[in-house]
């Protein structure tokens, strides 16, 4: 198999599965959700981007399948076009990959959580009880916070964000990139800047710890 054929096959296999999963979900949940609510789902607004990418893949495959030197040159142009399109829409395609395995994908519950409205790029909800709490994991969410002991700025990786709709609170679990020490804080997302707070209630703290550990097991 040529390098071009291999590239096209891998791309179609990967993104074809994502497209089928998302399209199937949209068909399933559409009868049960108000149109405005459905359109808030990130994958609904971005699915056309994925559809165009798959169309480009299939067009390039068609050029290769017909054979001939000139068609090989055409396929090279298609592959170049594919790579340009993918680079231009990388964030959307990456998010759709996350959406395809997100807990929100097939959900028709009367959602009280932030859902897609609170979702950062490269994130997905990995656990949701549909009543009280959900957990969001991130691929590339990090932040700098000042260490109260040293007064210096430390870098932290965000392991998860939890939302408790019954208490109307959010929690963030972070890990120091150097010491690997973990912290759990109240999380207050802002328009221009996020803020954080210490959890003083031991029972509340333990509940967040146990909830997070449940997805780590």
Backbone torsions as a table, in degrees:
resi	resn	phi	psi	omega
1	UNK	NA	131.3	-178.8
2	UNK	-67.0	163.5	178.8
3	UNK	-60.8	-39.4	179.7
4	UNK	-65.4	-44.7	178.8
5	UNK	-61.7	-41.4	-179.7
6	UNK	-63.4	-43.3	178.8
7	UNK	-60.9	-47.4	-178.1
8	UNK	-64.8	-40.2	180.0
9	UNK	-64.0	-45.6	180.0
10	UNK	-62.3	-43.1	-179.3
11	UNK	-66.2	-42.5	-178.8
12	UNK	-69.0	-39.4	178.3
13	UNK	-60.8	-46.4	-177.2
14	UNK	-68.2	-55.9	-173.7
15	UNK	-79.7	-22.8	174.2
16	UNK	-64.6	-41.1	178.5
17	UNK	-65.4	-40.3	178.5
18	UNK	-63.9	-44.1	-179.5
19	UNK	-62.7	-44.4	-179.9
20	UNK	-62.1	-45.1	-178.9
21	UNK	-61.3	-44.1	-177.5
22	UNK	-73.3	-43.4	-179.7
23	UNK	-63.1	-40.7	177.8
24	UNK	-62.3	-42.4	179.7
25	UNK	-64.0	-43.6	179.6
26	UNK	-60.2	-44.1	178.4
27	UNK	-61.8	-37.9	-177.2
28	UNK	-71.2	-41.6	-172.6
29	UNK	-92.1	-18.5	-176.9
30	UNK	-53.1	-41.4	-179.2
31	UNK	-67.3	-16.5	-172.5
32	UNK	-108.2	-5.6	-177.5
33	UNK	-120.2	141.9	172.5
34	UNK	-59.4	143.6	-175.3
35	UNK	-57.8	-39.9	-179.8
36	UNK	-63.8	-39.6	179.0
37	UNK	-68.2	-42.8	179.1
38	UNK	-59.9	-41.9	-176.7
39	UNK	-71.1	-11.4	175.6
40	UNK	-78.1	-18.3	178.9
41	UNK	-67.0	128.3	-176.6
42	UNK	-58.1	-38.5	-175.8
43	UNK	-69.5	-23.2	177.4
44	UNK	-70.5	-42.9	-178.1
45	UNK	-75.5	-21.6	-175.8
46	UNK	-103.6	-7.7	-173.7
47	UNK	-61.3	-31.3	180.0
48	UNK	-65.0	-31.7	176.8
49	UNK	-63.3	-42.8	178.5
50	UNK	-68.1	-40.2	179.8
51	UNK	-60.5	-42.2	179.6
52	UNK	-65.0	-38.6	179.7
53	UNK	-63.6	-42.6	178.3
54	UNK	-65.3	-39.0	176.6
55	UNK	-60.1	-40.5	178.7
56	UNK	-66.3	-39.3	177.4
57	UNK	-61.5	-46.6	-178.1
58	UNK	-66.5	-35.0	177.3
59	UNK	-65.2	-41.8	178.4
60	UNK	-65.9	-39.8	177.3
61	UNK	-62.7	-38.4	178.4
62	UNK	-62.2	-39.6	178.1
63	UNK	-65.0	-41.4	179.8
64	UNK	-66.9	-39.3	-176.0
65	UNK	-66.8	-26.9	-178.5
66	UNK	-76.4	-16.0	176.0
67	UNK	73.2	179.9	178.7
68	UNK	93.0	148.9	-176.7
69	UNK	-62.8	-44.3	-178.2
70	UNK	-64.6	-37.3	179.2
71	UNK	-68.8	-30.5	175.9
72	UNK	-64.7	-39.7	177.4
73	UNK	-64.5	-40.3	177.8
74	UNK	-62.3	-40.6	-178.6
75	UNK	-64.4	-35.4	176.8
76	UNK	-62.3	-38.1	177.7
77	UNK	-66.6	-39.8	178.3
78	UNK	-62.9	-42.4	-179.3
79	UNK	-64.8	-39.8	176.0
80	UNK	-62.2	-40.7	177.6
81	UNK	-64.5	-40.7	177.9
82	UNK	-60.4	-47.4	-178.5
83	UNK	-63.8	-39.7	177.7
84	UNK	-64.7	-44.7	-179.5
85	UNK	-63.5	-42.7	-179.4
86	UNK	-63.8	-43.5	179.0
87	UNK	-63.9	-38.3	179.9
88	UNK	-69.2	-26.2	-175.9
89	UNK	-120.4	26.3	-173.9
90	UNK	-60.1	-41.3	-178.6
91	UNK	-63.8	-43.1	179.7
92	UNK	-65.8	-43.1	-179.5
93	UNK	-66.3	-39.0	178.2
94	UNK	-66.0	-41.1	179.2
95	UNK	-66.6	-38.6	178.1
96	UNK	-63.1	-34.6	175.5
97	UNK	-62.0	-40.9	176.6
98	UNK	-66.7	-44.0	-179.0
99	UNK	-59.0	-33.6	-175.2
100	UNK	-66.1	-17.4	177.5
101	UNK	-122.7	15.0	179.6
102	UNK	-80.0	148.8	179.0
103	UNK	-64.6	-19.6	-179.6
104	UNK	-79.4	-16.4	-169.0
105	UNK	-52.5	-52.2	-176.0
106	UNK	-106.8	14.9	-173.6
107	UNK	-82.1	133.6	177.2
108	UNK	-120.0	15.3	-179.3
109	UNK	-67.9	157.4	173.2
110	UNK	-75.0	86.3	-166.5
111	UNK	-74.1	130.3	176.4
112	UNK	-104.7	-5.3	-179.4
113	UNK	-82.6	170.0	178.5
114	UNK	-67.6	-29.8	179.2
115	UNK	52.3	-135.5	-176.0
116	UNK	-63.1	-27.4	-178.3
117	UNK	-65.2	-25.3	-179.5
118	UNK	-106.6	9.2	-174.5
119	UNK	-86.2	127.6	174.7
120	UNK	-84.9	161.7	178.5
121	UNK	-59.4	135.8	179.2
122	UNK	75.4	24.6	-178.1
123	UNK	-121.1	161.6	173.0
124	UNK	-156.9	153.5	175.9
125	UNK	-83.2	122.7	-175.9
126	UNK	-100.9	-15.0	179.2
127	UNK	-154.7	136.6	179.5
128	UNK	-153.7	127.5	178.7
129	UNK	-91.7	-0.1	176.2
130	UNK	68.3	1.1	-178.1
131	UNK	-125.5	-47.4	-172.5
132	UNK	-121.0	-50.4	-168.9
133	UNK	-139.8	147.0	170.6
134	UNK	-135.7	165.5	-175.5
135	UNK	-129.3	129.2	177.6
136	UNK	-111.7	131.8	174.5
137	UNK	-107.5	151.8	-175.8
138	UNK	-128.0	145.4	176.9
139	UNK	-87.8	-33.4	-173.7
140	UNK	-146.9	59.5	179.1
141	UNK	-118.1	112.3	178.9
142	UNK	-136.6	163.2	-178.2
143	UNK	-153.3	160.7	175.9
144	UNK	-106.7	127.9	177.4
145	UNK	-129.8	147.8	178.9
146	UNK	-79.9	127.5	177.7
147	UNK	-75.1	119.3	-177.6
148	UNK	-62.8	-27.8	-177.7
149	UNK	-78.8	-41.2	-175.2
150	UNK	-102.3	-20.0	-176.6
151	UNK	77.0	5.0	-178.9
152	UNK	-101.0	157.1	179.7
153	UNK	-83.9	127.4	178.4
154	UNK	-113.8	151.9	179.2
155	UNK	-95.7	133.9	-178.8
156	UNK	-128.2	142.7	171.9
157	UNK	-96.3	132.3	178.5
158	UNK	-83.3	117.9	-179.6
159	UNK	-84.1	-35.9	-178.7
160	UNK	-168.7	157.4	170.4
161	UNK	-124.5	130.6	179.5
162	UNK	-114.2	138.9	177.2
163	UNK	-118.9	125.0	175.7
164	UNK	-108.7	106.0	-175.6
165	UNK	-77.3	-22.1	178.5
166	UNK	-72.6	-36.4	177.7
167	UNK	-95.3	-6.0	-176.9
168	UNK	54.9	51.3	-179.2
169	UNK	-135.7	153.8	173.0
170	UNK	-123.3	149.5	-179.8
171	UNK	-130.0	146.0	178.3
172	UNK	-123.9	133.6	178.2
173	UNK	-110.0	120.5	-174.8
174	UNK	-124.8	158.1	179.9
175	UNK	-133.4	127.5	177.5
176	UNK	-63.6	127.6	-174.3
177	UNK	-66.4	-22.9	-179.5
178	UNK	-96.9	-54.1	-175.9
179	UNK	-82.7	-18.0	-176.7
180	UNK	66.4	14.0	176.8
181	UNK	-73.6	137.5	-177.1
182	UNK	-103.3	149.2	178.2
183	UNK	-137.8	148.6	174.2
184	UNK	-121.3	126.1	-176.5
185	UNK	-132.9	157.8	166.1
186	UNK	-65.9	147.2	-176.7
187	UNK	-126.8	123.2	-179.1
188	UNK	-122.5	90.0	179.2
189	UNK	-63.7	136.1	178.7
190	UNK	-121.3	169.9	-179.8
191	UNK	-67.3	-47.6	-178.7
192	UNK	-106.4	-22.5	-176.0
193	UNK	-155.4	137.1	176.3
194	UNK	-87.7	155.4	175.2
195	UNK	-132.8	165.9	-172.1
196	UNK	-140.1	158.1	-179.4
197	UNK	-145.5	154.3	-179.7
198	UNK	-80.8	140.0	177.9
199	UNK	-92.1	118.1	-177.6
200	UNK	-99.1	-20.4	-179.3
201	UNK	-80.3	114.6	-175.6
202	UNK	-63.7	-39.9	-179.2
203	UNK	-66.0	-41.6	178.2
204	UNK	-63.9	-43.1	179.1
205	UNK	-61.2	-46.3	-178.8
206	UNK	-63.3	-35.5	179.1
207	UNK	-64.5	-42.1	179.3
208	UNK	-66.2	-40.6	178.0
209	UNK	-60.3	-49.2	-177.4
210	UNK	-66.7	-35.6	178.3
211	UNK	-65.4	-43.8	178.4
212	UNK	-66.0	-41.7	-179.3
213	UNK	-63.7	-26.5	-178.6
214	UNK	-64.2	-26.6	178.7
215	UNK	-93.1	-9.5	179.6
216	UNK	-88.4	-18.7	-175.7
217	UNK	-74.9	NA	NA
